[in-house]
Amino acid sequence: MVDHLKARLEKLRKIHETTHKRVSLYSDVAKIHHGPASKSLGCLQKASAPGKKLQKVGFLMLWIPEPTGVTCAIGGPMILAGRFLDKKYNGSTIHDIGHETKNNLSSLSDFKKSIM
């Protein structure tokens, strides 16, 4: 019984060390004030999605009631341009990449378990 508790305690220590290293790394990265480097790291944390914004504006313009119909003529192409930009420039961040990697690893482990 004592060995089980020691193993659990050792596992918790490793988790603590890992999280401590990760937090210190993130705090060191946050201290970077170099212009291009900090801008690139910021884009990795929060990516802009111009396609989504353009689609939203296009839908708003499409649904605004106007007698001349100019906003309807502008709204449709804006929606299409937003969809094209959404395919070209995706708004994925490091968090999204980690999430997809986790999903892929779990599906691979499920496949491995089903074979064995």
C-alpha positions, -999 to 999 in steps of 0.1 A, spaced: 0 0 0 28 24 8 44 17 -26 12 27 -43 11 60 -24 48 67 -32 42 61 -69 12 84 -68 32 111 -49 61 108 -75 36 112 -103 22 143 -87 57 157 -82 64 152 -119 32 169 -129 41 198 -106 75 201 -121 61 201 -156 35 227 -149 61 249 -131 85 247 -161 56 255 -185 45 285 -164 81 298 -162 85 294 -199 53 313 -206 63 341 -183 97 343 -200 80 345 -234 56 372 -222 86 393 -212 98 395 -248 94 431 -260 110 427 -294 85 440 -319 84 413 -346 89 384 -322 63 395 -298 38 401 -326 44 366 -340 40 350 -306 8 370 -301 -5 357 -334 1 322 -323 -19 328 -291 -48 347 -307 -51 344 -344 -73 369 -363 -100 354 -385 -107 380 -412 -131 357 -431 -155 353 -402 -156 391 -397 -162 397 -434 -190 371 -434 -207 387 -404 -206 421 -420 -219 406 -452 -248 390 -435 -256 422 -417 -256 441 -449 -277 415 -466 -304 417 -439 -305 455 -436 -337 467 -451 -330 493 -477 -352 504 -507 -324 507 -533 -309 472 -527 -273 484 -526 -265 467 -494 -279 434 -508 -257 437 -538 -227 443 -515 -236 418 -488 -236 387 -511 -200 392 -524 -188 400 -489 -201 367 -477 -184 348 -505 -152 367 -500 -154 359 -463 -158 322 -470 -128 323 -494 -107 341 -467 -118 316 -441 -105 288 -463 -73 306 -471 -65 322 -437 -77 299 -409 -78 313 -374 -62 283 -357 -40 289 -327 -16 268 -307 -45 257 -285 -64 244 -316 -34 225 -328 -29 209 -294 -66 200 -292 -65 183 -327 -32 165 -318 -49 152 -286 -79 140 -306 -56 122 -331 -36 105 -304 -68 93 -287 -82 80 -320 -48 62 -326 -48 47 -291 -85 36 -296 -75 20 -329 -45 3 -313 -67 -11 -285 -92 -24 -310 -65 -43 -329 -50 -58 -298 
